[in-house]
Amino acid sequence: MPRKEPQNIEAEINALGCAFLSKSALDKVCEELTSEMFFIESHKKIFEVLRKLRATDTAVDITTVSNELEKDKSLGTIGGIEYLTEIVDSVATPANIEYYINIIFEKYVLRTLIQKSTNIIDSCYEEDSDVNTIVENAEKNILSVNSARMVKEIKPIQELLVESQNKIEYLVKNGGDVTGIPSGFYDLDKKTTGFHENELIIIAARPGMGKTSLALNMATNMAIQSKKSVAFFSLEMGALQIVDRMFASVGQIDSIKLRTGRFDEHTDWKKYNETLSLLADTKMYIDDTPGITVGEIRSKCRRLKNSDKGLDIIIIDYLQLITSSNKYAGQRVNEVSEVSRDLKKLAKELEVPVIALAQLSRGVEAREDKRPLMSDLKESGSIEQDADMVMFIYCDDYYKFKSKDRPTLSPTELIISKNRSGDTGGIDLMFERRFTNFKNYLKSEDNSNE
């Protein structure tokens, strides 16, 4: 025996009845509902007429509505003037219009979920696509259900002024130059005021310049010092390799010792155990899924944000390794552009900063001045356009010395080339190669440190 679909006929009648009683109720009904949200076919037809009359600024009453229905030869199919009269008489006041609209929308969502779930089941049985595509499409379909009415309303300036005043009062009361999430590098935080929600931050460099090291240093600074919840997606290195790098940088343990296990009996084990205790007390989450899609990242991060641990920032290593949709298969610039746009959407949707590492093209190697430019972003597409901040890592020692001869401590420049909300310019850092660790630049340190 077929089950009854979710519906509330009385709420539909009452909502339509309210639309006859006041202009504001009519506006609400037409703006917050669509014809497909009504279960009864006659109610859909009446709704469409109401919307048509409103669009032409025509008075809404039994006469005008019945006249339009008559033109379409559908007055009889909806139940005639008698049914329209029943609808108008269903409510005495439009005061509860929001309540009726919510009921109609909720029933529509449940019906849509049933339909989309059935489609998902069918696609699983048919096996026309690979598993990842089926899962990603299923997630998109399910998540799209609740967005039908959740359109952001345009805000009056008065409301925004109150929000702005509250924010300024909070900042004045709490003081400090860093209003976002601090990176742990004070010159960088001074220029950026920290990383803020909704921002997409790109950190780009040639291979071997320390992109992963810098991102991990920022991640551990945020997790340990600021107690933030950090999701780190590594598409290039395994999770345990990432953890080893964290032990090297946080614990100041030689990375070669971590690879070989040749620890000093006392000193290294003491550093290791102290770092273990520090990292165990953080909210760091590491995912090393190769070729992950933005949809999969979104799904994992949404679950994390909705958990009791929360989510404060997302870091991805690196952008060009993210798998795009099949739409632009083989069109590399379009693939990367799609990924960068989706990452910006992700930052806005989850209201967190997203830091994405990116690879620079070989073109930089051919120039005399090898400091990176925006045009060096590999397969750049719309990366520059989508990003709120673009930073480049430049280390002169990378070009001065062969890999094995490079000093253990190298001055490194972090170049802010784009910053929508703050200053641009260079930041001086020091890179400790054996600890895979960046640290704040001290003027007493120079190139002679080895």
BADRENTOR-953674 format. One line per 5 residues: number of its first residue (from 1); for each residue x, y, z of C-alpha. Coordinates in nm, 3 decimals. Example, Ala and Ser with C-alpha at 12.3 -4.5 7.8 and 13.67 -1.06 7.14 Angstrom:
1 = 1.230/-0.450/0.780; 1.367/-0.106/0.714
REM end
This chain:
1 = 0.000/0.000/0.000; 0.158/0.335/-0.107; 0.238/0.575/0.172; 0.091/0.925/0.184; 0.328/1.199/0.073
6 = 0.406/1.475/0.327; 0.148/1.753/0.284; -0.066/2.003/0.476; -0.364/2.113/0.268; -0.502/2.342/0.539
11 = -0.176/2.539/0.558; -0.182/2.585/0.180; -0.542/2.713/0.191; -0.466/2.946/0.481; -0.151/3.089/0.315
16 = -0.343/3.163/-0.005; -0.628/3.310/0.203; -0.384/3.547/0.378; -0.259/3.666/0.038; -0.610/3.796/-0.038
21 = -0.624/3.992/0.289; -0.313/4.214/0.281; -0.041/4.337/0.048; 0.238/4.238/0.289; 0.102/3.881/0.316
26 = 0.079/3.864/-0.064; 0.443/3.981/-0.089; 0.557/3.717/0.160; 0.374/3.435/-0.016; 0.507/3.533/-0.359
31 = 0.865/3.596/-0.242; 0.913/3.297/-0.011; 0.720/3.025/-0.194; 0.714/2.882/-0.545; 0.431/2.700/-0.722
36 = 0.608/2.364/-0.688; 0.602/2.397/-0.309; 0.223/2.355/-0.312; 0.103/1.995/-0.310; -0.246/2.051/-0.459
41 = -0.252/2.130/-0.832; -0.535/2.384/-0.797; -0.333/2.569/-0.532; -0.040/2.591/-0.774; -0.266/2.752/-1.036
46 = -0.409/3.003/-0.786; -0.057/3.089/-0.664; 0.060/3.157/-1.021; -0.235/3.392/-1.075; -0.157/3.574/-0.749
51 = 0.202/3.617/-0.858; 0.095/3.745/-1.202; -0.144/4.001/-1.051; 0.120/4.118/-0.805; 0.375/4.161/-1.086
56 = 0.136/4.388/-1.277; 0.036/4.573/-0.958; -0.327/4.462/-0.999; -0.556/4.441/-0.697; -0.601/4.087/-0.564
61 = -0.960/3.981/-0.487; -1.204/3.708/-0.588; -1.307/3.896/-0.903; -0.954/3.958/-1.043; -0.831/3.610/-0.956
66 = -1.137/3.434/-1.100; -1.110/3.649/-1.413; -0.749/3.538/-1.474; -0.839/3.175/-1.411; -1.128/3.207/-1.655
71 = -0.891/3.338/-1.922; -0.681/3.023/-1.882; -0.994/2.808/-1.882; -0.893/2.670/-1.542; -1.155/2.826/-1.313
76 = -1.364/2.511/-1.326; -1.067/2.281/-1.262; -0.975/2.457/-0.939; -1.328/2.428/-0.799; -1.486/2.750/-0.931
81 = -1.569/3.070/-0.746; -1.709/2.859/-0.460; -1.358/2.723/-0.385; -1.199/3.067/-0.415; -1.456/3.197/-0.165
86 = -1.370/2.908/0.068; -1.001/3.006/0.048; -1.069/3.374/0.120; -1.292/3.283/0.417; -1.039/3.035/0.557
91 = -0.861/3.299/0.770; -0.976/3.613/0.947; -0.634/3.778/0.973; -0.297/3.744/0.793; -0.109/3.751/1.125
96 = -0.001/3.386/1.101; 0.122/3.396/0.741; 0.485/3.313/0.837; 0.364/3.004/1.025; 0.169/2.876/0.722
101 = 0.462/2.943/0.487; 0.698/2.745/0.712; 0.463/2.446/0.716; 0.429/2.449/0.334; 0.806/2.474/0.292
106 = 0.879/2.193/0.540; 0.636/1.956/0.366; 0.793/2.048/0.031; 1.142/1.973/0.165; 1.029/1.630/0.287
111 = 0.869/1.548/-0.050; 1.180/1.663/-0.234; 1.403/1.455/-0.007; 1.194/1.148/-0.088; 1.223/1.219/-0.460
116 = 1.598/1.287/-0.455; 1.662/0.984/-0.232; 1.475/0.770/-0.483; 1.692/0.912/-0.763; 2.006/0.837/-0.561
121 = 1.891/0.479/-0.507; 1.821/0.444/-0.882; 2.169/0.575/-0.973; 2.328/0.326/-0.732; 2.143/0.037/-0.898
126 = 2.218/0.160/-1.251; 2.594/0.205/-1.183; 2.628/0.443/-1.478; 2.895/0.654/-1.304; 3.193/0.585/-1.079
131 = 3.133/0.568/-0.704; 3.294/0.907/-0.626; 3.071/1.085/-0.880; 2.759/0.913/-0.744; 2.849/1.009/-0.385
136 = 2.932/1.370/-0.479; 2.611/1.409/-0.682; 2.409/1.256/-0.397; 2.556/1.504/-0.151; 2.491/1.801/-0.383
141 = 2.132/1.691/-0.437; 2.059/1.643/-0.067; 2.224/1.971/0.035; 2.046/2.167/-0.237; 1.703/2.077/-0.097
146 = 1.704/2.328/0.186; 1.839/2.617/-0.023; 1.518/2.672/-0.219; 1.387/2.933/0.026; 1.711/3.019/0.204
151 = 1.799/3.313/-0.019; 1.984/3.586/0.170; 1.756/3.883/0.214; 1.879/4.223/0.105; 1.971/4.417/0.419
156 = 1.880/4.778/0.493; 2.175/5.005/0.576; 2.037/5.060/0.928; 2.075/4.689/1.011; 2.429/4.682/0.872
161 = 2.522/4.994/1.067; 2.417/4.824/1.391; 2.630/4.519/1.303; 2.925/4.745/1.218; 2.888/4.939/1.543
166 = 2.879/4.618/1.748; 3.194/4.493/1.574; 3.384/4.819/1.629; 3.280/4.835/1.995; 3.402/4.477/2.044
171 = 3.738/4.555/1.877; 3.787/4.875/2.080; 3.702/4.695/2.402; 3.932/4.400/2.337; 4.214/4.596/2.176
176 = 4.500/4.438/1.978; 4.612/4.465/1.617; 4.514/4.111/1.516; 4.140/4.070/1.465; 4.149/3.742/1.275
181 = 4.331/3.413/1.335; 4.701/3.489/1.393; 4.957/3.301/1.182; 5.218/3.311/1.458; 5.449/3.536/1.249
186 = 5.418/3.884/1.395; 5.523/4.090/1.088; 5.274/3.898/0.874; 4.996/3.938/1.132; 5.069/4.311/1.153
191 = 5.011/4.350/0.776; 4.710/4.119/0.752; 4.554/4.159/1.103; 4.526/3.778/1.090; 4.323/3.550/0.864
196 = 3.949/3.623/0.857; 3.634/3.426/0.785; 3.522/3.406/0.420; 3.877/3.470/0.294; 4.064/3.261/0.038
201 = 4.439/3.293/0.094; 4.686/3.160/-0.165; 5.047/3.083/-0.068; 5.251/3.003/-0.380; 5.612/2.909/-0.453
206 = 5.836/2.693/-0.666; 5.892/2.333/-0.541; 6.142/2.317/-0.256; 6.081/2.671/-0.128; 5.900/2.548/0.183
211 = 5.528/2.586/0.106; 5.428/2.283/0.311; 5.662/2.378/0.595; 5.518/2.729/0.619; 5.160/2.602/0.606
216 = 5.232/2.346/0.878; 5.406/2.607/1.092; 5.098/2.827/1.065; 4.871/2.532/1.140; 5.060/2.433/1.456
221 = 5.085/2.797/1.571; 4.708/2.832/1.535; 4.633/2.498/1.700; 4.881/2.528/1.990; 4.900/2.901/2.063
226 = 4.550/3.014/1.961; 4.367/2.685/2.039; 4.198/2.691/1.698; 4.042/2.393/1.523; 4.247/2.334/1.204
231 = 4.166/2.100/0.913; 4.478/2.021/0.708; 4.434/1.849/0.372; 4.756/1.703/0.231; 4.725/1.583/-0.128
236 = 5.098/1.532/-0.175; 5.234/1.385/0.149; 5.103/1.110/0.375; 4.951/1.193/0.714; 5.242/1.039/0.908
241 = 5.494/1.241/0.704; 5.298/1.552/0.797; 5.308/1.454/1.165; 5.686/1.395/1.145; 5.729/1.746/1.007
246 = 5.524/1.883/1.293; 5.747/1.703/1.543; 6.055/1.848/1.370; 5.932/2.208/1.369; 5.752/2.220/1.704
251 = 6.001/2.004/1.894; 6.314/2.129/1.713; 6.410/1.769/1.636; 6.635/1.708/1.336; 6.416/1.572/1.053
256 = 6.682/1.314/0.961; 6.664/1.173/1.315; 6.288/1.144/1.280; 6.332/0.950/0.956; 6.603/0.718/1.090
261 = 6.501/0.687/1.456; 6.857/0.766/1.571; 6.749/0.964/1.874; 6.978/1.093/2.141; 6.888/0.885/2.446
266 = 6.791/1.183/2.661; 6.763/1.512/2.469; 6.570/1.394/2.163; 6.332/1.171/2.356; 6.262/1.457/2.598
271 = 6.182/1.691/2.305; 5.971/1.423/2.138; 5.759/1.352/2.447; 5.708/1.723/2.520; 5.596/1.781/2.159
276 = 5.373/1.473/2.175; 5.199/1.621/2.477; 5.158/1.960/2.305; 5.015/1.817/1.982; 4.787/1.574/2.164
281 = 4.615/1.873/2.326; 4.527/2.039/1.992; 4.230/2.030/1.756; 4.432/1.940/1.445; 4.269/1.720/1.181
286 = 4.471/1.576/0.892; 4.336/1.421/0.572; 4.573/1.271/0.314; 4.319/1.152/0.055; 4.491/1.177/-0.287
291 = 4.300/1.355/-0.563; 4.027/1.472/-0.327; 3.753/1.697/-0.472; 3.630/2.027/-0.329; 3.294/1.854/-0.270
296 = 3.463/1.592/-0.052; 3.657/1.861/0.136; 3.333/2.052/0.191; 3.157/1.743/0.321; 3.432/1.658/0.571
301 = 3.469/2.017/0.687; 3.094/2.066/0.729; 3.075/1.760/0.955; 3.371/1.891/1.152; 3.219/2.240/1.187
306 = 2.891/2.092/1.309; 3.068/1.872/1.566; 3.152/1.977/1.921; 3.513/2.049/1.810; 3.408/2.308/1.552
311 = 3.621/2.438/1.265; 3.818/2.763/1.251; 4.039/2.733/0.943; 4.106/2.503/0.644; 4.453/2.453/0.492
316 = 4.502/2.267/0.162; 4.835/2.142/0.019; 4.801/2.202/-0.270; 4.544/2.358/-0.506; 4.657/2.209/-0.839
321 = 4.628/1.854/-0.702; 4.257/1.888/-0.620; 4.039/1.691/-0.862; 3.788/1.903/-1.052; 3.456/1.793/-1.201
326 = 3.443/1.607/-1.533; 3.304/1.919/-1.700; 3.648/2.055/-1.791; 3.838/1.726/-1.826; 4.164/1.793/-2.009
331 = 4.122/2.174/-2.002; 4.374/2.242/-1.728; 4.327/2.619/-1.692; 3.950/2.575/-1.666; 3.991/2.288/-1.417
336 = 4.210/2.498/-1.187; 3.978/2.798/-1.226; 3.682/2.585/-1.121; 3.872/2.462/-0.814; 3.973/2.815/-0.706
341 = 3.614/2.941/-0.745; 3.485/2.646/-0.543; 3.740/2.711/-0.267; 3.623/3.073/-0.241; 3.263/2.949/-0.219
346 = 3.374/2.703/0.050; 3.525/2.985/0.258; 3.202/3.186/0.235; 2.971/2.890/0.294; 3.151/2.766/0.608
351 = 3.252/3.120/0.715; 3.614/3.027/0.778; 3.946/3.126/0.615; 4.072/2.881/0.353; 4.449/2.873/0.291
356 = 4.542/2.694/-0.032; 4.901/2.635/-0.139; 4.976/2.668/-0.509; 5.256/2.581/-0.748; 5.437/2.844/-0.956
361 = 5.524/2.786/-1.322; 5.880/2.727/-1.444; 5.873/3.067/-1.613; 6.014/3.226/-1.298; 6.338/3.029/-1.339
366 = 6.410/3.193/-1.676; 6.417/3.549/-1.540; 6.716/3.728/-1.392; 6.501/3.854/-1.105; 6.337/3.536/-0.981
371 = 6.102/3.697/-0.733; 5.756/3.561/-0.820; 5.484/3.763/-0.993; 5.110/3.704/-1.023; 5.162/3.583/-1.379
376 = 5.378/3.298/-1.245; 5.083/3.124/-1.083; 5.076/2.789/-1.261; 4.761/2.736/-1.471; 4.647/3.052/-1.296
381 = 4.300/3.085/-1.450; 4.098/3.278/-1.194; 4.318/3.213/-0.887; 4.429/3.577/-0.869; 4.071/3.698/-0.913
386 = 3.916/3.461/-0.656; 4.178/3.505/-0.385; 4.147/3.768/-0.115; 4.518/3.740/-0.045; 4.809/3.608/-0.254
391 = 5.151/3.547/-0.099; 5.473/3.419/-0.258; 5.768/3.251/-0.084; 6.109/3.356/-0.216; 6.443/3.225/-0.086
396 = 6.762/3.352/-0.253; 6.962/3.056/-0.117; 6.746/2.825/-0.330; 6.917/2.969/-0.638; 7.257/3.052/-0.484
401 = 7.342/2.704/-0.365; 7.290/2.348/-0.479; 7.049/2.153/-0.263; 7.314/1.973/-0.057; 7.517/2.293/0.001
406 = 7.235/2.516/0.120; 7.287/2.666/0.468; 7.075/2.527/0.747; 6.938/2.876/0.819; 6.820/3.078/0.519
411 = 6.667/3.427/0.506; 6.334/3.396/0.323; 6.096/3.661/0.195; 5.718/3.619/0.212; 5.582/3.858/-0.049
416 = 5.220/3.974/-0.011; 5.125/4.065/-0.369; 4.751/4.098/-0.314; 4.560/4.184/-0.001; 4.199/4.302/-0.038
421 = 4.177/4.417/0.322; 4.525/4.538/0.411; 4.884/4.614/0.316; 5.101/4.445/0.058; 5.480/4.411/0.067
426 = 5.751/4.178/0.191; 5.788/3.995/0.523; 6.129/3.867/0.634; 6.140/3.517/0.781; 6.415/3.265/0.859
431 = 6.394/2.904/0.740; 6.556/2.638/0.956; 6.604/2.361/0.702; 6.684/2.069/0.932; 6.376/2.141/1.144
436 = 6.157/2.228/0.839; 6.066/2.536/1.038; 6.006/2.903/0.961; 6.053/3.157/1.236; 6.030/3.531/1.283
441 = 6.329/3.718/1.143; 6.578/3.854/1.396; 6.824/4.119/1.278; 7.106/3.949/1.470; 7.074/3.646/1.243
446 = 7.244/3.660/0.906; 7.350/3.440/0.615; 7.653/3.309/0.801; 7.442/3.088/1.028; 7.498/2.733/0.920
REM end
